[in-house]
Amino acid sequence: MAHQLTSNYWNERYLNNNFAWDLGQVSPPLQHYFNQLTNKNLSILIPVAGNAYEAEYLVKRGFNNVFVCDIAETPFKNLVKRCPEIYKSNLLQIDFFEINNTSPTKSLKFDLIIEQTFFCAITKSLRNNYFKQVHQLLNPNGKLVGLLFNDKLNDDQPPFGGTKEEYEIYFKSLFKPKVYETAINSVKPRHGRELFINLEKI
């Protein structure tokens, strides 16, 4: 079954709580990374972040330049209920691949883009475009940081898996890997199945 990135598809999954990969909390490897950040002025984008626990964690620790992008409305409602401090203007209800292609978002650039559950939700045909779009949205020396599943997972519906070798083919001409290895502090069900990535824009 070909998966399409439609707002109706994702809203239905949110409303039915059809997210087996939702941890209900900030992912431990990302929490550890966030705790090392000292520059509270970083411009940060979390694309299609599910219930966006990472955005909530950052905002509640004083990072006020946090943006979240999603085509579905429900995750924004969930986030605002838990984290009313987040700037509503930083909630971008738009297709990630259309950022900077439409007037309201035309000049957005980021120091840091966080990957948490978005990459595994898009069809494999979009993976090359994903890395190109991240590269385009980052400031010079900006970073893509997050987690990728190093596991087969599903073929017909999200989450879609992959391998370390496959992902490297997509990004090797665009990013320099600062960290690209198995995460050491994943939640127990994902232990040994997640790659922690810290990729710097070339």
C-alpha positions as CSV (number, residue, x, y, z in Angstrom):
1,M,0.0,0.0,0.0
2,A,1.5,3.3,-1.0
3,H,1.5,5.7,1.9
4,Q,0.6,9.3,1.1
5,L,1.4,12.3,3.3
6,T,-2.1,13.6,3.7
7,S,-3.5,15.6,6.6
8,N,-6.6,13.4,6.8
9,Y,-4.5,10.2,7.0
10,W,-2.4,11.6,9.9
11,N,-5.2,13.3,11.8
12,E,-7.1,10.0,11.8
13,R,-4.1,8.2,13.2
14,Y,-3.7,10.9,15.9
15,L,-7.4,10.8,16.8
16,N,-7.3,7.0,17.0
17,N,-4.1,7.0,19.0
18,N,-2.6,4.8,16.2
19,F,1.0,5.4,17.1
20,A,2.9,2.4,18.3
21,W,6.1,4.3,18.2
22,D,4.9,7.2,20.4
23,L,7.0,7.0,23.6
24,G,4.8,9.4,25.6
25,Q,7.9,11.3,26.6
26,V,11.1,12.9,25.2
27,S,13.3,10.3,23.7
28,P,16.2,9.6,26.1
29,P,19.0,10.0,23.5
30,L,17.6,13.4,22.5
31,Q,17.1,14.4,26.1
32,H,20.7,13.7,26.7
33,Y,21.7,15.8,23.7
34,F,19.4,18.7,24.6
35,N,20.9,18.8,28.1
36,Q,24.3,19.6,26.6
37,L,23.0,22.6,24.6
38,T,23.9,26.0,26.1
39,N,22.8,28.5,23.4
40,K,19.1,29.1,24.2
41,N,18.9,31.3,21.0
42,L,19.3,28.4,18.6
43,S,16.7,28.3,15.8
44,I,15.4,24.8,16.0
45,L,12.9,22.9,13.8
46,I,11.2,19.7,14.7
47,P,9.4,18.4,11.5
48,V,6.4,16.2,11.9
49,A,7.3,15.5,15.5
50,G,4.2,13.4,16.5
51,N,3.1,14.7,19.8
52,A,6.3,16.8,20.0
53,Y,7.5,15.9,23.5
54,E,10.9,17.1,22.3
55,A,9.5,20.6,21.5
56,E,7.8,20.7,24.9
57,Y,11.1,19.7,26.6
58,L,13.1,22.4,24.9
59,V,10.6,25.2,25.4
60,K,10.1,24.5,29.1
61,R,13.9,24.8,29.4
62,G,14.1,28.2,27.9
63,F,14.6,27.6,24.2
64,N,12.1,30.0,22.7
65,N,13.1,29.7,19.1
66,V,11.6,26.2,18.6
67,F,9.5,25.5,15.5
68,V,7.3,22.5,14.9
69,C,6.0,21.6,11.4
70,D,3.1,19.2,10.6
71,I,0.4,18.9,8.1
72,A,-2.1,17.6,10.7
73,E,-3.8,19.9,13.2
74,T,-4.3,17.4,16.0
75,P,-0.6,17.2,17.2
76,F,-0.5,21.0,17.5
77,K,-3.6,20.9,19.8
78,N,-2.0,18.2,21.9
79,L,1.2,20.2,22.2
80,V,-0.4,23.5,23.1
81,K,-2.4,21.8,25.9
82,R,0.8,20.5,27.4
83,C,3.0,23.4,26.6
84,P,1.0,26.7,26.3
85,E,4.3,28.6,26.5
86,I,5.2,27.7,22.9
87,Y,4.8,30.6,20.4
88,K,1.8,29.8,18.3
89,S,3.5,31.6,15.4
90,N,6.1,28.8,15.5
91,L,3.6,26.1,14.8
92,L,3.8,25.6,11.0
93,Q,0.8,23.7,9.6
94,I,2.5,22.9,6.3
95,D,4.1,20.1,4.4
96,F,7.7,19.9,5.4
97,F,8.7,19.7,1.8
98,E,6.9,23.0,1.1
99,I,8.7,25.1,3.7
100,N,10.2,28.1,1.9
101,N,8.1,27.4,-1.1
102,T,5.2,29.5,0.2
103,S,5.0,33.1,1.3
104,P,4.5,32.7,5.1
105,T,7.6,30.5,5.4
106,K,9.8,31.8,2.6
107,S,12.8,33.0,4.6
108,L,13.0,30.4,7.4
109,K,16.5,29.0,8.2
110,F,17.5,26.9,11.2
111,D,20.6,26.1,13.2
112,L,19.3,22.7,14.2
113,I,16.8,20.3,12.8
114,I,15.7,17.5,15.0
115,E,14.7,14.1,13.6
116,Q,12.3,12.1,15.7
117,T,9.8,9.7,14.0
118,F,9.4,11.8,10.8
119,F,11.9,10.0,8.6
120,C,10.3,6.6,9.4
121,A,6.9,8.0,8.4
122,I,7.6,9.0,4.9
123,T,7.8,6.6,1.9
124,K,11.3,5.5,0.8
125,S,10.8,7.4,-2.5
126,L,11.0,10.7,-0.5
127,R,14.1,9.9,1.5
128,N,16.6,11.5,-0.9
129,N,14.3,14.6,-1.0
130,Y,14.2,14.7,2.8
131,F,18.0,15.1,3.2
132,K,18.0,17.7,0.4
133,Q,15.3,19.7,2.1
134,V,17.0,19.5,5.5
135,H,20.2,20.8,3.9
136,Q,18.4,23.7,2.2
137,L,16.7,24.7,5.5
138,L,19.8,24.7,7.6
139,N,22.1,27.7,8.2
140,P,25.8,27.3,7.3
141,N,27.3,24.6,9.6
142,G,23.8,23.8,10.8
143,K,23.1,20.3,12.1
144,L,20.6,17.5,11.6
145,V,20.4,15.6,15.0
146,G,18.2,12.8,15.9
147,L,17.3,9.1,15.6
148,L,16.8,6.8,12.7
149,F,15.6,3.2,12.9
150,N,18.3,0.7,12.0
151,D,15.7,-2.1,11.5
152,K,13.5,-3.4,8.7
153,L,10.1,-2.6,10.3
154,N,7.2,-2.3,7.8
155,D,6.9,-2.3,4.0
156,D,3.2,-1.2,3.6
157,Q,2.7,1.4,6.3
158,P,4.6,3.6,8.7
159,P,6.9,3.2,10.5
160,F,9.3,2.3,7.6
161,G,12.7,1.0,8.5
162,G,16.1,0.9,6.9
163,T,19.8,0.4,7.4
164,K,22.8,2.5,8.3
165,E,24.4,1.8,4.9
166,E,21.2,2.9,3.1
167,Y,20.9,6.2,4.9
168,E,24.5,7.1,4.3
169,I,23.9,7.0,0.5
170,Y,21.3,9.7,0.8
171,F,23.3,12.2,2.9
172,K,27.0,11.6,2.2
173,S,27.3,14.5,-0.4
174,L,25.4,16.9,1.8
175,F,26.5,16.3,5.4
176,K,29.6,15.5,7.4
177,P,28.8,13.0,10.1
178,K,30.0,14.1,13.6
179,V,28.2,11.2,15.2
180,Y,26.6,8.3,13.3
181,E,26.3,5.2,15.5
182,T,24.0,3.0,17.4
183,A,22.3,4.9,20.2
184,I,23.5,3.7,23.7
185,N,20.6,5.0,25.7
186,S,17.5,4.1,23.7
187,V,14.4,2.9,25.5
188,K,14.5,-0.8,26.1
189,P,12.2,-1.9,23.2
190,R,14.5,0.0,20.8
191,H,17.8,-0.9,22.3
192,G,20.3,-1.7,19.5
193,R,17.7,-0.7,16.8
194,E,18.3,3.1,16.7
195,L,21.0,5.2,15.1
196,F,21.9,8.4,16.8
197,I,22.9,11.0,14.1
198,N,24.6,14.3,14.4
199,L,25.2,15.5,10.8
200,E,26.7,18.8,10.0
201,K,25.8,20.6,6.8
202,I,28.6,20.8,4.3
